[in-house]
Amino acid sequence: MNTFQLIIILFVAIIHIYILILEMFLWTSKQGKRAFGLKSKEFAEETKVLAANQGLYNGFLAAGLIWSLIIKEFDIATFFLSCVVIAGIYGAYSTKK
């Protein structure tokens, strides 16, 4: 992998770690509600288990990307980046954003 590829893969992994933190630990905080445009504290409380589950999946994507960097396998990185793209497309489609 060249330096540019390493930087991009690391950047995407860091974004997913940040999303994991927001969804698993900060969902009901001001920062979490603002980041995801949540309507109210009550709504955040009602959906925090779902958000934590989503956060866990984002963590798995980040782990896969970091693993690909450690073992220096671009094919593995390509697989996990493809998963990120597919999840992003589905998320954009399903939330109408």
trRosetta pair geometry for C-beta under 8 A, 3 or more apart (Angstrom, degrees):
i j d omega theta_ij theta_ji phi_ij phi_ji
1 5 4.4 -123 -169 90 97 129
1 6 5.4 119 126 -58 122 84
1 9 7.6 -32 -167 1 151 142
1 69 7.8 -81 52 -120 160 63
1 72 6.2 -144 10 -155 106 75
1 74 5.2 155 -79 -74 95 102
1 77 7.2 62 -94 9 139 157
2 5 5.2 95 56 10 69 104
2 6 7.2 -131 102 -6 36 92
3 6 5.6 -56 -149 36 33 114
3 7 6.3 33 156 -21 67 106
4 7 5.8 -56 -149 35 30 111
4 8 6.4 26 156 -16 65 107
5 8 5.9 -57 -146 38 30 109
5 9 6.2 27 158 -16 66 109
5 74 6.8 -17 165 -116 151 111
5 77 7.4 95 168 117 108 159
6 9 6.0 -58 -145 39 27 108
6 10 6.1 24 157 -16 64 111
6 69 6.4 96 -140 -129 83 105
7 10 5.9 -58 -146 40 27 110
7 11 6.2 32 154 -24 63 108
8 11 5.6 -53 -147 34 30 115
8 12 6.5 28 156 -16 64 104
9 12 6.0 -55 -150 36 31 108
9 13 6.4 32 151 -19 64 108
9 65 5.4 -176 -180 -171 90 104
9 68 6.6 -108 -170 88 145 118
9 69 5.9 168 112 -69 131 105
9 77 5.1 -45 -116 -150 138 129
9 81 7.1 -83 -111 -67 83 116
10 13 5.5 -55 -148 37 33 114
10 14 6.3 34 154 -21 66 105
10 65 7.7 168 -89 144 30 115
10 66 8.0 72 -114 -98 66 69
10 69 6.5 67 -73 -87 85 154
11 14 5.8 -54 -148 34 29 111
11 15 6.6 33 152 -20 62 103
12 15 5.6 -50 -151 33 33 115
12 16 6.6 29 153 -15 64 106
12 65 6.0 -148 91 -131 102 163
12 81 6.7 58 103 -111 171 87
12 84 6.1 8 -179 -144 129 174
13 16 5.8 -59 -152 39 32 108
13 17 6.5 34 150 -21 66 103
13 61 7.9 -162 -115 123 62 75
13 62 4.6 105 -158 -147 73 76
13 65 4.0 -154 -78 94 105 131
13 66 5.3 119 -152 -54 151 81
13 69 7.6 -71 -24 -14 157 133
14 17 5.6 -50 -147 34 34 112
14 18 6.5 38 151 -20 64 103
14 62 7.7 119 -53 -134 17 116
15 18 5.6 -55 -154 35 32 114
15 19 6.4 31 149 -18 66 105
16 19 5.4 -47 -143 37 37 113
16 20 6.3 48 151 -25 64 100
16 58 4.6 -166 -166 178 87 89
16 59 7.1 169 146 -82 100 26
16 61 5.0 -124 -149 88 158 107
16 62 3.8 -167 94 -62 118 99
16 65 7.3 127 31 18 141 137
16 84 7.3 -97 -69 -111 129 117
17 20 5.4 -46 -150 31 33 118
17 21 6.6 35 150 -19 63 101
17 58 7.8 -175 -70 135 21 102
17 59 7.1 69 -109 -111 57 67
17 62 4.8 121 -56 -141 76 162
18 21 5.7 -53 -153 33 33 112
18 22 6.5 32 150 -17 65 105
19 22 5.6 -53 -147 38 35 112
19 23 6.0 22 159 -10 69 112
19 55 6.8 -165 131 -121 72 71
19 58 4.5 -111 96 -173 114 161
20 23 6.2 -66 -142 45 24 101
20 24 5.7 -2 171 2 66 120
20 55 4.5 105 -145 -174 52 87
20 56 7.3 91 -135 -76 98 22
20 58 4.7 -157 -67 92 79 110
20 59 4.3 86 -112 -65 142 87
20 62 6.6 -79 -24 5 134 142
21 24 6.6 -63 -125 48 19 94
21 25 5.5 -41 -166 40 59 116
21 26 6.2 32 142 2 75 114
21 55 7.6 170 -4 -151 14 125
22 25 7.6 -51 -86 55 5 73
22 26 5.0 -59 -133 63 44 112
22 27 6.9 94 153 -74 59 57
22 31 7.1 -118 -122 125 91 99
22 32 5.3 152 -169 -111 78 82
22 35 5.4 -74 -152 81 142 161
22 36 7.3 146 153 -36 124 108
22 55 7.2 -167 72 -104 59 115
23 26 7.9 8 -7 53 16 73
23 27 5.8 41 -153 -74 35 104
23 32 7.6 140 -84 -139 30 114
23 51 4.5 -151 -162 169 82 87
23 52 6.4 167 141 -90 84 28
23 54 5.1 -107 -168 85 152 98
23 55 3.1 -174 89 -67 112 103
23 58 6.6 116 28 20 141 137
24 27 7.3 131 16 -28 4 107
24 51 7.3 -164 -72 125 34 84
24 52 4.8 79 -121 -131 66 73
24 55 3.6 -155 -43 112 88 158
24 56 6.8 101 -83 -51 122 66
24 59 7.7 20 -30 -39 143 126
25 55 7.9 156 -5 -168 66 166
26 29 4.4 -57 -163 31 76 124
26 31 5.2 -34 171 80 133 109
26 32 4.0 172 127 -53 78 110
26 35 7.9 60 109 16 119 137
27 32 4.4 -173 -130 174 15 153
27 33 7.9 78 166 -58 44 61
27 36 7.7 -6 -140 17 71 145
27 38 7.9 92 179 -49 73 155
27 44 5.7 166 142 -168 84 98
27 47 7.5 -135 170 97 133 84
27 48 4.8 149 92 -123 142 83
27 51 4.3 117 -113 105 144 155
27 52 7.1 -87 -22 -54 145 72
27 55 7.9 -108 -57 -41 113 133
28 32 6.2 17 16 68 18 140
28 33 7.2 27 -158 -50 27 99
28 41 6.6 63 -164 -152 90 74
28 44 4.3 139 -111 134 67 123
28 45 5.8 58 -112 -73 128 64
28 48 5.8 -23 -45 -86 106 128
29 32 4.8 95 52 9 77 102
29 33 6.9 -146 91 -3 38 88
30 33 5.9 -58 -144 40 28 108
30 34 6.1 26 158 -17 65 111
31 34 5.9 -59 -146 39 25 109
31 35 6.1 27 157 -23 63 110
32 35 5.7 -54 -142 34 28 111
32 36 6.4 -8 170 11 64 110
32 38 7.2 15 124 2 79 135
32 44 6.8 109 107 -143 116 131
32 51 7.9 73 -175 171 128 156
33 36 6.8 -78 -146 53 22 86
33 37 7.8 -6 168 177 56 1
33 38 4.2 -91 -140 52 73 112
33 41 7.2 -48 -82 -84 147 57
33 44 5.6 -65 -87 -70 98 141
34 37 7.5 24 -169 -71 27 40
36 51 7.9 -94 -42 -120 173 127
38 43 5.6 -176 -177 93 98 115
38 44 4.9 65 160 -71 158 95
38 47 7.8 -158 -127 53 122 132
39 43 4.8 65 57 8 97 157
40 43 4.7 102 55 5 79 99
40 44 7.0 -137 99 -3 46 87
41 44 5.5 -54 -150 37 34 115
41 45 6.3 36 151 -21 66 104
42 45 5.7 -53 -149 35 31 112
42 46 6.4 30 153 -18 64 107
43 46 5.7 -56 -147 37 32 112
43 47 6.2 3 162 2 66 115
44 47 6.4 -75 -142 50 24 93
44 48 6.3 50 158 -63 65 92
44 51 8.0 -8 -156 -13 69 153
45 48 6.0 -27 -145 -16 28 117
47 50 4.9 -52 -169 43 75 116
47 51 5.7 79 132 -27 87 101
48 51 5.4 -53 -143 39 36 114
48 52 6.2 42 156 -24 67 102
49 52 5.7 -49 -148 32 31 113
49 53 6.7 35 151 -20 61 102
50 53 5.7 -54 -156 33 33 114
50 54 6.6 34 148 -17 65 104
51 54 5.5 -52 -151 36 36 113
51 55 6.3 41 150 -23 66 104
52 55 5.4 -50 -148 34 33 117
52 56 6.6 41 151 -25 63 99
53 56 5.7 -48 -154 27 32 114
53 57 7.0 32 149 -15 62 102
54 57 5.8 -56 -157 35 36 111
54 58 6.6 36 148 -18 67 104
55 58 5.5 -53 -150 36 36 112
55 59 6.4 42 149 -23 66 102
56 59 5.4 -51 -154 32 34 117
56 60 6.7 37 149 -20 64 99
57 60 5.6 -47 -151 30 37 113
57 61 6.8 39 150 -18 64 99
57 87 7.8 171 139 -126 123 147
58 61 5.6 -49 -152 33 37 113
58 62 6.5 37 150 -17 66 104
59 62 5.6 -53 -148 38 34 111
59 63 6.2 37 152 -22 67 105
60 63 5.5 -50 -143 35 33 114
60 64 6.4 36 156 -20 64 103
61 64 5.8 -54 -151 34 30 112
61 65 6.6 28 153 -16 64 106
61 80 5.9 141 -156 -170 68 100
61 83 5.9 -155 -115 104 103 120
61 84 5.6 114 -168 -78 137 89
61 87 7.3 -86 -78 13 149 156
62 65 5.8 -57 -150 38 32 110
62 66 6.2 29 154 -16 67 107
63 66 5.8 -56 -145 40 30 109
63 67 6.1 36 154 -23 65 107
64 67 5.5 -52 -145 35 29 115
64 68 6.5 33 154 -22 63 102
64 76 7.0 -146 178 165 87 96
64 79 7.4 -98 168 94 132 98
64 80 3.8 172 117 -100 122 138
64 83 7.4 40 73 41 157 144
65 68 5.7 -51 -151 31 32 112
65 69 6.8 32 150 -18 62 102
65 77 6.3 66 -135 -129 66 77
65 80 5.0 -154 -66 114 71 145
65 81 7.2 89 -101 -61 106 73
65 84 7.9 29 -60 -42 126 133
66 69 5.6 -53 -155 33 36 113
66 70 6.5 37 149 -21 67 104
67 70 5.6 -54 -148 34 34 112
67 71 6.3 7 163 3 69 108
67 76 6.7 -90 105 147 96 141
68 71 6.5 -65 -139 51 27 92
68 72 7.8 101 163 -82 54 7
68 73 5.4 -102 -147 68 74 80
68 74 7.3 88 177 -105 115 21
68 76 3.9 -169 -104 98 100 105
68 77 3.7 156 146 -64 153 76
68 80 6.2 -143 -21 19 137 131
69 72 7.1 21 -174 -77 30 49
69 77 7.2 80 -55 -84 63 119
71 76 6.8 43 71 27 121 154
73 76 4.1 59 99 9 115 111
73 77 6.8 167 98 -11 62 85
74 77 5.2 -53 -147 40 41 115
74 78 6.1 48 151 -27 70 101
75 78 5.6 -49 -147 32 31 115
75 79 6.7 36 151 -21 61 100
76 79 5.7 -49 -154 30 34 114
76 80 6.6 22 153 -9 66 105
77 80 6.0 -61 -148 43 32 103
77 81 5.9 32 155 -18 68 110
78 81 5.7 -54 -140 41 28 111
78 82 6.2 36 155 -24 62 105
79 82 5.7 -57 -155 32 27 113
79 83 6.7 29 148 -19 63 102
80 83 5.3 -45 -150 31 39 116
80 84 6.6 44 149 -21 65 99
81 84 5.4 -48 -151 33 37 115
81 85 6.5 39 150 -19 66 102
82 85 5.7 -52 -148 36 33 111
82 86 6.3 31 154 -17 66 106
83 86 5.8 -55 -145 39 30 109
83 87 6.1 29 156 -17 65 109
84 87 5.8 -57 -146 39 27 110
84 88 6.2 29 154 -20 63 109
85 88 5.6 -57 -148 37 29 113
85 89 6.3 28 155 -18 65 105
86 89 5.8 -52 -146 36 31 109
86 90 6.3 28 155 -15 64 108
87 90 5.8 -56 -146 41 29 110
87 91 6.0 31 155 -20 65 110
88 91 5.6 -54 -142 38 28 112
88 92 6.2 27 159 -17 64 106
89 92 5.9 -55 -147 37 28 109
89 93 6.2 24 156 -15 64 111
90 93 5.8 -60 -145 41 29 109
90 94 5.8 17 163 -13 68 115
91 94 6.1 -58 -132 42 24 103
91 95 6.0 0 172 3 63 115
92 95 6.7 -70 -138 48 20 93
92 97 5.8 -105 -142 77 64 71
93 96 7.7 16 178 -73 27 41
